[in-house]
Amino acid sequence: MAYESASPERRAYYDKLTPLSTAPLWEVLGTIVPREPTSKAESHLWRYDALRPLLLEAGSLLTAREAERRVLVLENPAYVGQSRTTSTLYAGLQLILPGETAPAHRHTPSALRFMIEGEQGFTQVGGERTTMREGDFVITPPWAWHDHGNEGDGPVIWMDGLDIPILQYFESVFSDPYGEEQHPLSRPEGDSLARYGQGLLPMDASSPYGMASPIFNYPYDRTREALVRSAQGAEPDPHLATTLRYSNPIDGGWAMPAMATWMTHLTRGQSTLPMRSTDSQVMHVVEGRGTVTVGEQTFTFGPKDVVALPSWQRRCLVASEDCFLFFFSDRAVHEKLGFYREQRFSA
Ligand code: 1HN
């Protein structure tokens, strides 16, 4: 059992501590305070081509209403049964079929949606609806009522990202069903983007969503154009390529309180130098093909694949086609609490 390498005298002593719910720190100090972070999570790639048919199969097994949320959790192999994609982040693939709705509810974890398929899906968040198109990044702030639906004639699929494992760690998860299919709307579609997303702000600007950005849909056409123009306008960063982060226009910070989000663009043939950081990350391939190396492993990725990148493993990218890569990470928490660290390598 525990303390196997300890001498018989010490083990006899430890046996007297155990019934008193006490333990010797010196046996575990190096494990609980290692020289460097050691993530339990594994790096992993989920191939969209393999998952899409299974997600559609779930569509014939149960309705979105029955499921409440019909989602395949992208579960890290190191955390089977724990609904975690990295140690601190949750990701899943959600399916809504034509005409379906996912009923209104709210919860303390924040959620993001990254749209993968379909042009007629919508979500209603805190009284405003947005139509979600491929590549859009959509926010559900903590404790905001939200429901989803599909008014098109094909499946709507997106990636959900939530900070659930973080809130679970703090034992602070609450949820609340609204009791009806949809929460009432109080503003017209497009209101938040018009008011907050044009480089303008109301005179007395405070976010109606607390610490989350008042913009809740960052449309892909704008993000993509910003990245393409940025890549044309300056040399890419050797470690980050061309990366733009989604920001909260009120304070310039991350768009969400706990999860940092950004998009990276590499042109065909471009690569990044290795770096590592204490945040764990989930990468979703919006467009393009290439490889991502994480620690000892190299994954070849294609469109719509998802990759888990654990904390403090060296990572670098090589693009074999023009790539647009969406990332979310727990970096916003690291920064707020003062323990974010990164290291950039020259080769
Ligand atoms: C949730 O509320 C949604 O609102 C998606 O679409 C995934 C995973 C765990 C807990 C709540 C949604 C979720 C979730």
Boltz pocket constraint, residues with backbone or C-beta under 6 A from the ligand:
constraints:
  - pocket:
      binder: B
      contacts: [[A, 69], [A, 71], [A, 92], [A, 94], [A, 102], [A, 107], [A, 111], [A, 146], [A, 148], [A, 160], [A, 162], [A, 164]]
      max_distance: 6.0
